[in-house]
Amino acid sequence: MGTLLTQPFTLDDVSTLRRSVACCAERSGLSGSRLEDFVLAVHESVVNAVEHAGGHGHLTLWTVDGVIRAETTDSGPGIPEEYIDRHHLPSDFAASGRGIFLIRALCDAADFRTGPRGTTVRLTMRLRPQDRGAEERIGSLSSGGRGAGPSTW
């Protein structure tokens, strides 16, 4: 396992952290749309922690066994169950609900562990993809496929 980054964050760190994640992921072998997808998904998990979990959290980024992983942790009140369990794209008129949906659609795997003492979001992207692109996944998820969920809590 190779740790690439481990850092606490607040709102003031969001932009710098996004650039750091992009640099680390690119050096690890992600490129093109897969790099962009991963960086956006990590950014969404960080922003969700800032907006919904007390304004701070911790991000760890590492590689292991041909994948890159990002883990965002916070000590907020947890994600309401109805947001985790929803598996469709929210309507265009919904005020929230897209971040978790995007995270799931953009990464090869996304795991959410949440409760009253905080949330851990673990994102995984294969460094050498064997599957279809994110554009296909987003299309299938918005039509009721597995793995979709709302975005902000």
QUIFENSUL-V904328 format. One record per residue. N is the residue number from 1. SS is DSSP state (@ for helix, = for strand, . for the rest). PSI is psi in whole degrees, 0 to 359 (* if undefined). Layout:
N:SS:PSI + N:SS:PSI
This chain:
1:.:135 + 2:=:110 + 3:=:127 + 4:=:327 + 5:=:138 + 6:=:120 + 7:=:133 + 8:=:157 + 9:=:157 + 10:=:183 + 11:@:321 + 12:@:340 + 13:@:353 + 14:@:310 + 15:@:314 + 16:@:320 + 17:@:320 + 18:@:316 + 19:@:320 + 20:@:317 + 21:@:316 + 22:@:314 + 23:@:313 + 24:@:316 + 25:@:320 + 26:@:316 + 27:@:334 + 28:@:347 + 29:.:354 + 30:.:145 + 31:.:169 + 32:@:219 + 33:@:331 + 34:@:322 + 35:@:311 + 36:@:317 + 37:@:313 + 38:@:314 + 39:@:317 + 40:@:318 + 41:@:316 + 42:@:316 + 43:@:315 + 44:@:318 + 45:@:323 + 46:@:313 + 47:@:320 + 48:@:319 + 49:@:317 + 50:@:314 + 51:@:328 + 52:@:357 + 53:.:37 + 54:.:6 + 55:.:6 + 56:=:166 + 57:=:195 + 58:=:136 + 59:=:133 + 60:=:136 + 61:=:130 + 62:=:165 + 63:=:147 + 64:=:135 + 65:.:45 + 66:.:14 + 67:=:159 + 68:=:138 + 69:=:146 + 70:=:136 + 71:=:119 + 72:=:127 + 73:=:150 + 74:=:171 + 75:.:33 + 76:.:189 + 77:.:358 + 78:.:162 + 79:.:129 + 80:.:139 + 81:@:323 + 82:@:335 + 83:@:322 + 84:@:322 + 85:@:345 + 86:.:135 + 87:.:44 + 88:.:157 + 89:.:129 + 90:.:158 + 91:.:160 + 92:.:338 + 93:.:355 + 94:.:140 + 95:.:340 + 96:.:177 + 97:.:12 + 98:.:334 + 99:@:308 + 100:@:320 + 101:@:311 + 102:@:316 + 103:@:311 + 104:@:322 + 105:@:329 + 106:@:337 + 107:.:160 + 108:.:329 + 109:=:145 + 110:=:129 + 111:=:131 + 112:=:121 + 113:=:119 + 114:=:150 + 115:=:185 + 116:.:348 + 117:.:5 + 118:=:181 + 119:=:143 + 120:=:126 + 121:=:120 + 122:=:122 + 123:=:139 + 124:=:137 + 125:=:126 + 126:=:139 + 127:.:336 + 128:.:92 + 129:.:143 + 130:.:6 + 131:.:182 + 132:.:166 + 133:.:165 + 134:@:327 + 135:@:319 + 136:@:318 + 137:@:317 + 138:@:317 + 139:@:316 + 140:@:326 + 141:@:321 + 142:@:344 + 143:.:19 + 144:.:10 + 145:.:173 + 146:.:156 + 147:.:352 + 148:.:159 + 149:.:172 + 150:.:167 + 151:.:306 + 152:.:154 + 153:.:*
